[in-house]
Amino acid sequence: MEKPALEMEASALWERYVEWLYQHKELGLYVDVSRMGFSDGFVKAMEERFAKAFKDMEKLEGGDISNPDEKRMVGHYWLRNSELAPSYYLKKQIDETLEGVKAFAGDVISGKIKPPPCPAGKFTHVLSIGIGGSALGPQFVAEALAPDNPPLEIRFIDNTDPAGIDHQISQLGAKLSSTLVIVISKSGGTPETRNGLLEVQKAFREKGLDFPKQAVAITQEKSLLDTTARSEGWLARFPMFDWVGGRTSELSAVGLLPAALQGINVDDMLYGAALMDKATRKQSIKENPAALLALCWYWASNGIGSKDMVVLPYKDSLLLFSRYLQQLVMESLGKELDLDGNLVNQGLSVYGNKGSTDQHAYIQQLREGVSNFFATFIEVLRDRPPGHDWELEPGVTCGDYLFGMLQGTRSALYANKRESITVTVQEVNARTIGALIALYERAVGLYASLVNINAYHQPGVEAGKKAAADVLALQKRVLAVLNEASCKEPAEPLAVETIAQLCQAPNQVEMIYKIVLHMAANDRALFAEGSRGSPRSLKVYTGECNVEELYD
Ligand SMILES: O=P(O)(O)OC[C@H]1O[C@](O)(CO)[C@@H](O)[C@@H]1O
């Protein structure tokens, strides 16, 4: 009888390794699933589901409405092979956008397009404003592929944290005058991105700079951002297509423009992705690396996300891969309902940083603690560019240590019956990064079919956005109430419970206390008496009577 994979002797394990090893020759990419415990019986039992998943992906690529809730096609695969687009019009849009991105980046790098305050100069920096899928891909790619001295250096604003925004602007300093600002938002209305834009526009005004002459928008046609950019005459606008989701947009203008401006070869990224797309269309689990990943995810987590996926790239430049995958996988698979409307609460949790750094952070728990995960090692064979290596000690380089750490951790986990997948690439370059993106996009698509969910919408995010808007609306009411009390003679400091009554929101008293605490920390409210840690003892006022706000 076949021994369980996690208890095999060395020779049987070697057989299993050889039998299951996947190699993509041209990409120099391997997927090893031998350290996952699935049996042949499990693979057999999954074949029918996979047959359906392959068909679902075929229909998706053919232009079906594969995102039924939003009534949208799902076309990120067409971006790297526009011949696949279901209409000539879409193909033309893809080709023209790609050409436009490359031509614009080329003109900026050559200095044909230059910042107005520096007639003799060139753009030196990019400031990219966006969040979620409109930031994570460009951040991952910049970290992985930007050369040491890129033609334009990139910085990111990906939050509505004022101190974080100030930091980015002050790091640019005088270089703001030679900074190209790219605002990325598919919807064109995401509050964090809008706030980043408003803050940056203010910084431009304060320095007497002409923002539109240094600004580019990447957004859906006719979105608020698009209309603003058009009416203000921004330097350029590039489209985000309705049928490309934020988390799968890295190989659209969203990722390609920032990459091209940093001197990264975007054709190579697209080519790598196209090669991987071709490989992952194969309708045989063993010969399809994305199907192998989806199979392992299903096996490890019982098809219900019962285990987490720890992603460990052993390469500094791949640091952000785990963060990028976190959104791709969790926003796609974390769903309450399946496609038939049943309550399923699906998902697959992803976390990770990089090896060997994480060996000194949490591998202790992975090896000996709670066994609620499976690992994915990302291995890079080429340590450094050729000609730069040297031996730290006889016969051993620094890269050999990194290799040893990865192999040692993989073996140590296996010895304690902890499962792992290893994805190996020859080197980190534009082609392999494109291929890795395409590999995981397809694995997510296949897995979503296996568990019968829509991977391409994100209804859960809306609830948080709405709740945040409610908090801001409540804050405005609190301010109005405080303002009115402060305009009385003498001013009347109010208890938080009284504020809640006056706002007609007695059930929101805790939120009102938090709002007041936040305003006080930012000198927008004052405490007449009481201790901040004893909410009931507080008496609050604004310190000044703002008549304008009162009658607003
Ligand atoms: O590109 P947008 O529309 O600004 O959205 C940013 C992100 O917000 C989300 O809609 C929700 O977090 C993501 O799916 C998306 O990538």
The ligand as an SDF file (V2000), in Angstrom:
LIG
                    3D

 16 16  0  0  0  0  0  0  0  0999 V2000
   -8.5300   51.2170   -8.2270 O   0  0  0  0  0  0  0  0  0  0  0  0
   -9.5570   51.6890   -7.2530 P   0  0  0  0  0  0  0  0  0  0  0  0
  -10.9130   51.7680   -7.8410 O   0  0  0  0  0  0  0  0  0  0  0  0
   -9.1280   52.9750   -6.6080 O   0  0  0  0  0  0  0  0  0  0  0  0
   -9.6780   50.5970   -6.1070 O   0  0  0  0  0  0  0  0  0  0  0  0
   -8.6020   50.2740   -5.2880 C   0  0  0  0  0  0  0  0  0  0  0  0
   -8.8260   48.9640   -4.6180 C   0  0  0  0  0  0  0  0  0  0  0  0
  -10.0100   49.0200   -3.8450 O   0  0  0  0  0  0  0  0  0  0  0  0
  -10.7010   47.7730   -3.9380 C   0  0  0  0  0  0  0  0  0  0  0  0
  -11.8180   47.9550   -4.7120 O   0  0  0  0  0  0  0  0  0  0  0  0
  -11.1830   47.3090   -2.6380 C   0  0  0  0  0  0  0  0  0  0  0  0
  -10.1480   47.2390   -1.7270 O   0  0  0  0  0  0  0  0  0  0  0  0
   -9.7050   46.8390   -4.6230 C   0  0  0  0  0  0  0  0  0  0  0  0
  -10.3080   45.7810   -5.2440 O   0  0  0  0  0  0  0  0  0  0  0  0
   -9.0250   47.7810   -5.5260 C   0  0  0  0  0  0  0  0  0  0  0  0
   -7.8610   47.2820   -6.0600 O   0  0  0  0  0  0  0  0  0  0  0  0
  1  2  2  0
  2  3  1  0
  2  4  1  0
  2  5  1  0
  5  6  1  0
  6  7  1  0
  7  8  1  0
  7 15  1  0
  8  9  1  0
  9 10  1  0
  9 11  1  0
  9 13  1  0
 11 12  1  0
 13 14  1  0
 13 15  1  0
 15 16  1  0
M  END
$$$$
